[in-house]
């Protein structure tokens, strides 16, 4: 049976999709890629914004047109909040978030799918590599206990639920056996891991580093509170990558209060100072919301000033859109669209400047880079990879296929691309050869 898996949205959705792919393969299915026929379509939807819901519906309709005879299974936040609109699209089965960890077995039973475990293929990570992913996302927990006024995810995902520590390590061991070099631990509220079972994120990280042999461990988004002092000592292990994504959302305390965030700017600044003192070359990135209800010119100016003072390595910028069912949707003084667009342009310009400054600091260094694949728009002589602090590097490889290898790379410049910038580097072996050839 041929299965097409698609997702949009967060890394947690990616982790769930990877889990489904392994479960389908274990039952003898073959995963279909772009342009290949499929008997079953599975879509993991997103609802973080109204636009994300629209894109989820658009993705589903496109896949149904491309595979008119395929049966369709839909899950994710969008359908967990609003099942009816998706049911109207001719979906065969809706699996809400609370059941999505068992999606494959639910679909097998509900749709009487002809799955044959004896036809299972090895290795289980084949689908991951086929989708161009040399890193795997590992779901460590789901749900969130907090109620940020803009967030619909708490409603869509429900209460916090942590995966057993041994189960997480076992999944990583399977991926390592299949050739995966890097795992990203992700959850809705990753810092809250273990709140329901007497464990902690620090304990999980320590176990993963001690009990698995994966070359690289990376954390997904982590809320900037609840991280104990001893957390930073874990980064003494070079396998834990020096990158943290700490969602800020605003640089104005008055706005953070209306957002019902649990971290003020002074606390965030102290956290960053502690982290950078403990972890050399730590790349700290963040999320920011533009145009939250009531955001004044003064609050916007505070955000710009605070973002510049922190010196983030990169920003993920979201234009606020009301989500029915959240407190923020009912707030007065919704910000006009043209104001959001203007502020968004201003923040994107600042983000590019800060990112370029961080990239320039890396020039001249030698860093271990996980090579991932071809660079979009470039010829076969180039590959793209990532440094430990999650900076993208364009490598001149002379056509050699170095995919899924961690190699030392000399960073020799910064490349500007439309809307973004990245590092330019050369594998150390090639760099040495070139410089030896230039000697008199």
BABA-959084 format. One record per residue (C-alpha): x, y, z. Coordinates in steps of 0.5 Angstrom, whole numbers, plus 2048, in hexadecimal, padded with zeros to 3 digits. Layout:
# residues N
+-----+-----+-----+
|   X |   Y |   Z |
+-----+-----+-----+
|   X |   Y |   Z |
...
+-----+-----+-----+
***
This chain:
# residues 440
+-----+-----+-----+
|   X |   Y |   Z |
+-----+-----+-----+
| 800 | 800 | 800 |
| 803 | 807 | 7FE |
| 802 | 80C | 803 |
| 803 | 814 | 802 |
| 805 | 818 | 809 |
| 804 | 81F | 809 |
| 805 | 825 | 80E |
| 805 | 82C | 80F |
| 806 | 830 | 816 |
| 80B | 82E | 81C |
| 811 | 82A | 81D |
| 80C | 826 | 821 |
| 808 | 824 | 81B |
| 80E | 822 | 818 |
| 810 | 81D | 81D |
| 809 | 81A | 81D |
| 809 | 819 | 816 |
| 810 | 816 | 816 |
| 80D | 811 | 81C |
| 807 | 80F | 817 |
| 80C | 80E | 811 |
| 810 | 809 | 815 |
| 809 | 806 | 818 |
| 807 | 805 | 810 |
| 80D | 802 | 80E |
| 80D | 7FD | 814 |
| 806 | 7FB | 811 |
| 809 | 7FA | 80A |
| 807 | 800 | 807 |
| 80B | 804 | 802 |
| 80C | 80C | 803 |
| 80A | 810 | 7FD |
| 80E | 816 | 7FB |
| 80C | 81C | 7F7 |
| 809 | 81A | 7F0 |
| 808 | 813 | 7F2 |
| 802 | 80F | 7F2 |
| 7FF | 80E | 7F9 |
| 7F9 | 80A | 7FC |
| 7F8 | 80D | 802 |
| 7F9 | 815 | 804 |
| 7FB | 817 | 80B |
| 7FB | 81E | 80D |
| 7FE | 821 | 813 |
| 7FA | 828 | 814 |
| 7FC | 82F | 817 |
| 7F8 | 834 | 81B |
| 7FD | 839 | 81E |
| 7FA | 83E | 819 |
| 7F4 | 83F | 815 |
| 7F8 | 83F | 80F |
| 7FB | 838 | 811 |
| 7F4 | 835 | 811 |
| 7F3 | 838 | 80A |
| 7FA | 835 | 808 |
| 7F8 | 82E | 80B |
| 7F1 | 82E | 807 |
| 7F5 | 830 | 801 |
| 7FA | 82B | 802 |
| 7F5 | 825 | 803 |
| 7F1 | 828 | 7FD |
| 7F7 | 827 | 7F9 |
| 7F9 | 820 | 7FB |
| 7F2 | 81E | 7F9 |
| 7F2 | 821 | 7F2 |
| 7F9 | 81D | 7F1 |
| 7F7 | 817 | 7F4 |
| 7EF | 816 | 7F2 |
| 7EE | 80F | 7F4 |
| 7F2 | 80F | 7FB |
| 7EF | 80F | 802 |
| 7F0 | 815 | 806 |
| 7F2 | 815 | 80E |
| 7F3 | 81C | 811 |
| 7F5 | 81E | 818 |
| 7F9 | 824 | 81B |
| 7F6 | 82A | 81F |
| 7F2 | 82D | 819 |
| 7ED | 827 | 819 |
| 7EE | 826 | 821 |
| 7EB | 82D | 821 |
| 7E6 | 82D | 81B |
| 7E4 | 826 | 819 |
| 7DE | 828 | 815 |
| 7E2 | 82C | 80F |
| 7E7 | 827 | 80E |
| 7E1 | 821 | 80E |
| 7DE | 825 | 808 |
| 7E4 | 824 | 804 |
| 7E3 | 81D | 803 |
| 7E7 | 81A | 808 |
| 7E7 | 813 | 80A |
| 7E9 | 813 | 811 |
| 7EB | 819 | 816 |
| 7F0 | 817 | 81C |
| 7F0 | 81D | 821 |
| 7F6 | 81F | 825 |
| 7F5 | 81A | 82B |
| 7F5 | 814 | 827 |
| 7FA | 816 | 822 |
| 800 | 812 | 825 |
| 7FB | 80C | 823 |
| 7F9 | 80E | 81C |
| 7FC | 809 | 818 |
| 7F9 | 803 | 81C |
| 7F2 | 807 | 81C |
| 7F2 | 808 | 815 |
| 7F4 | 801 | 814 |
| 7EE | 7FF | 818 |
| 7E9 | 804 | 816 |
| 7EB | 804 | 80E |
| 7EC | 7FC | 80E |
| 7F3 | 7FE | 80B |
| 7F6 | 7F8 | 808 |
| 7FD | 7F9 | 80C |
| 802 | 7F3 | 80C |
| 807 | 7F3 | 811 |
| 80B | 7EE | 80E |
| 80C | 7F2 | 808 |
| 810 | 7F7 | 80C |
| 816 | 7FA | 809 |
| 81D | 7FC | 80D |
| 820 | 801 | 80F |
| 81A | 805 | 812 |
| 81D | 80C | 811 |
| 81D | 80B | 809 |
| 817 | 80F | 809 |
| 81A | 815 | 80D |
| 820 | 815 | 808 |
| 81C | 815 | 802 |
| 818 | 81B | 804 |
| 81F | 81E | 805 |
| 820 | 81E | 80C |
| 826 | 81C | 810 |
| 824 | 81E | 816 |
| 81E | 81B | 81A |
| 819 | 81F | 81E |
| 817 | 81B | 825 |
| 810 | 81C | 828 |
| 812 | 81D | 830 |
| 80B | 81F | 832 |
| 805 | 822 | 830 |
| 800 | 828 | 833 |
| 801 | 82E | 837 |
| 7FF | 830 | 83E |
| 7FF | 837 | 83D |
| 7FA | 83C | 839 |
| 7FE | 841 | 835 |
| 7F8 | 846 | 833 |
| 7FA | 845 | 82C |
| 7FB | 83E | 82B |
| 7F6 | 839 | 829 |
| 7FB | 833 | 829 |
| 7F9 | 832 | 831 |
| 7F2 | 830 | 82E |
| 7F4 | 82C | 829 |
| 7F9 | 828 | 82C |
| 7F6 | 827 | 833 |
| 7FA | 826 | 83A |
| 801 | 824 | 83A |
| 803 | 81D | 839 |
| 80A | 81B | 839 |
| 80D | 815 | 836 |
| 811 | 810 | 83A |
| 818 | 811 | 83A |
| 81A | 80A | 838 |
| 815 | 80B | 832 |
| 819 | 811 | 830 |
| 820 | 80E | 830 |
| 81D | 807 | 82D |
| 81A | 80C | 827 |
| 821 | 80F | 826 |
| 825 | 809 | 826 |
| 821 | 806 | 821 |
| 822 | 80C | 81D |
| 82A | 80C | 81E |
| 82A | 805 | 81C |
| 826 | 807 | 815 |
| 82C | 80D | 814 |
| 829 | 813 | 817 |
| 82E | 818 | 81A |
| 82A | 81D | 81D |
| 824 | 81D | 821 |
| 81F | 823 | 823 |
| 81B | 822 | 82A |
| 815 | 826 | 829 |
| 80E | 827 | 82D |
| 809 | 82C | 82D |
| 80C | 82E | 834 |
| 812 | 82A | 834 |
| 815 | 82E | 83B |
| 80F | 82B | 83E |
| 811 | 824 | 83C |
| 810 | 81F | 842 |
| 80B | 823 | 846 |
| 806 | 81E | 846 |
| 80B | 818 | 848 |
| 810 | 81B | 84C |
| 815 | 81C | 847 |
| 819 | 822 | 844 |
| 81B | 824 | 83D |
| 822 | 824 | 841 |
| 822 | 81D | 843 |
| 81F | 81B | 83C |
| 825 | 81F | 838 |
| 82A | 81C | 83D |
| 827 | 815 | 83B |
| 827 | 816 | 834 |
| 82F | 818 | 834 |
| 831 | 812 | 839 |
| 82C | 80D | 836 |
| 82C | 80E | 82E |
| 832 | 80F | 829 |
| 82F | 814 | 825 |
| 834 | 819 | 822 |
| 830 | 81F | 823 |
| 82A | 821 | 828 |
| 826 | 827 | 827 |
| 821 | 82A | 82B |
| 81B | 82D | 827 |
| 817 | 833 | 82A |
| 817 | 834 | 831 |
| 813 | 839 | 835 |
| 818 | 83E | 839 |
| 816 | 83C | 840 |
| 817 | 836 | 845 |
| 81E | 834 | 842 |
| 822 | 833 | 849 |
| 829 | 835 | 84A |
| 82C | 82E | 849 |
| 829 | 82E | 842 |
| 82F | 832 | 83F |
| 834 | 82D | 841 |
| 831 | 828 | 83C |
| 834 | 82C | 837 |
| 83B | 82A | 839 |
| 839 | 823 | 835 |
| 83B | 825 | 82E |
| 836 | 821 | 82B |
| 830 | 826 | 82E |
| 830 | 82B | 828 |
| 831 | 833 | 82A |
| 82B | 835 | 828 |
| 824 | 837 | 82C |
| 81E | 83A | 829 |
| 81B | 83E | 82F |
| 814 | 841 | 82D |
| 814 | 848 | 82F |
| 80E | 84B | 82B |
| 80F | 852 | 82D |
| 814 | 857 | 830 |
| 80F | 85B | 834 |
| 80D | 859 | 83B |
| 806 | 85C | 83A |
| 805 | 858 | 834 |
| 807 | 851 | 837 |
| 802 | 852 | 83D |
| 7FD | 853 | 838 |
| 7FF | 84D | 835 |
| 7FF | 849 | 83B |
| 807 | 847 | 83A |
| 80A | 845 | 841 |
| 811 | 848 | 83F |
| 812 | 850 | 83F |
| 818 | 853 | 83B |
| 81D | 854 | 841 |
| 81C | 84C | 843 |
| 81D | 84A | 83B |
| 823 | 84F | 83B |
| 826 | 84B | 841 |
| 825 | 844 | 83E |
| 828 | 846 | 838 |
| 82E | 849 | 83C |
| 82F | 843 | 840 |
| 82E | 83E | 83A |
| 834 | 842 | 836 |
| 838 | 842 | 83C |
| 838 | 83A | 83D |
| 837 | 838 | 835 |
| 83D | 83B | 831 |
| 83A | 83D | 82A |
| 833 | 83C | 82C |
| 82E | 83E | 826 |
| 827 | 841 | 829 |
| 822 | 842 | 825 |
| 81A | 844 | 826 |
| 813 | 845 | 824 |
| 810 | 84C | 824 |
| 809 | 84E | 823 |
| 807 | 854 | 81F |
| 801 | 858 | 820 |
| 7FE | 855 | 826 |
| 7F8 | 858 | 828 |
| 7F9 | 85F | 82B |
| 800 | 85F | 829 |
| 802 | 866 | 829 |
| 808 | 86A | 826 |
| 80C | 86B | 82D |
| 80B | 863 | 82E |
| 80D | 862 | 827 |
| 813 | 866 | 828 |
| 815 | 862 | 82E |
| 815 | 85C | 82B |
| 819 | 85E | 825 |
| 81E | 861 | 82A |
| 81E | 85A | 82F |
| 81F | 856 | 829 |
| 825 | 85A | 826 |
| 828 | 85A | 82E |
| 827 | 852 | 82E |
| 82B | 851 | 827 |
| 827 | 84B | 825 |
| 82A | 847 | 820 |
| 823 | 846 | 81C |
| 81C | 848 | 81D |
| 815 | 844 | 81B |
| 810 | 84A | 81A |
| 809 | 849 | 81A |
| 804 | 84E | 818 |
| 7FE | 84E | 81D |
| 7F7 | 84B | 81B |
| 7F1 | 84A | 820 |
| 7F0 | 842 | 821 |
| 7E9 | 841 | 824 |
| 7E9 | 83E | 82A |
| 7EF | 842 | 82D |
| 7EE | 848 | 832 |
| 7F2 | 84C | 82D |
| 7ED | 84C | 828 |
| 7E8 | 84F | 82C |
| 7ED | 855 | 82E |
| 7EC | 85C | 82C |
| 7F0 | 860 | 828 |
| 7F2 | 85B | 822 |
| 7F8 | 85E | 81E |
| 7F7 | 860 | 817 |
| 7F9 | 85B | 812 |
| 7FD | 861 | 80E |
| 801 | 862 | 815 |
| 802 | 85B | 816 |
| 805 | 85B | 80F |
| 80A | 861 | 810 |
| 80C | 85E | 817 |
| 80D | 857 | 814 |
| 812 | 85B | 80F |
| 816 | 85E | 814 |
| 817 | 858 | 818 |
| 819 | 854 | 812 |
| 81E | 859 | 811 |
| 821 | 859 | 818 |
| 821 | 851 | 818 |
| 825 | 851 | 811 |
| 82A | 856 | 814 |
| 82A | 852 | 81B |
| 82B | 84B | 817 |
| 830 | 84E | 813 |
| 834 | 851 | 819 |
| 834 | 84A | 81C |
| 836 | 846 | 815 |
| 83C | 84B | 814 |
| 83F | 849 | 81B |
| 83F | 842 | 819 |
| 844 | 844 | 813 |
| 84B | 841 | 813 |
| 849 | 83B | 818 |
| 849 | 834 | 817 |
| 842 | 830 | 819 |
| 83F | 829 | 818 |
| 83A | 82A | 813 |
| 834 | 824 | 812 |
| 833 | 824 | 80B |
| 82C | 823 | 809 |
| 82B | 824 | 801 |
| 82B | 828 | 7FB |
| 82A | 830 | 7FB |
| 824 | 832 | 7F8 |
| 826 | 836 | 7F1 |
| 82D | 834 | 7F1 |
| 830 | 82E | 7ED |
| 833 | 827 | 7F0 |
| 839 | 82A | 7F2 |
| 836 | 82D | 7F8 |
| 833 | 82A | 7FE |
| 830 | 82E | 804 |
| 831 | 82C | 80C |
| 831 | 82E | 813 |
| 836 | 830 | 818 |
| 835 | 82E | 81F |
| 831 | 835 | 821 |
| 82C | 834 | 81B |
| 82F | 838 | 816 |
| 82E | 836 | 80F |
| 835 | 836 | 80B |
| 835 | 835 | 803 |
| 83B | 830 | 801 |
| 83F | 830 | 7FB |
| 840 | 828 | 7FB |
| 842 | 828 | 7F3 |
| 83C | 823 | 7F2 |
| 83E | 81E | 7F8 |
| 838 | 81B | 7FB |
| 839 | 81D | 803 |
| 832 | 81C | 805 |
| 831 | 81A | 80C |
| 838 | 81B | 80E |
| 83B | 81F | 813 |
| 841 | 822 | 811 |
| 846 | 828 | 813 |
| 845 | 82E | 80F |
| 848 | 835 | 80E |
| 844 | 83B | 80E |
| 846 | 840 | 809 |
| 840 | 845 | 808 |
| 839 | 847 | 808 |
| 834 | 846 | 802 |
| 82F | 84B | 801 |
| 828 | 848 | 7FE |
| 822 | 84B | 7FD |
| 81E | 84C | 804 |
| 824 | 848 | 808 |
| 82B | 847 | 808 |
| 830 | 840 | 80A |
| 837 | 83E | 80B |
| 83B | 83C | 806 |
| 841 | 837 | 807 |
| 845 | 832 | 804 |
| 847 | 82B | 807 |
| 84E | 82B | 80B |
| 851 | 826 | 806 |
| 84F | 82A | 800 |
| 851 | 831 | 803 |
| 858 | 82E | 805 |
| 859 | 82B | 7FE |
| 858 | 832 | 7FB |
| 85C | 835 | 800 |
| 862 | 830 | 7FF |
| 861 | 831 | 7F7 |
| 862 | 839 | 7F8 |
| 869 | 838 | 7FC |
| 86F | 83A | 7F8 |
+-----+-----+-----+
***
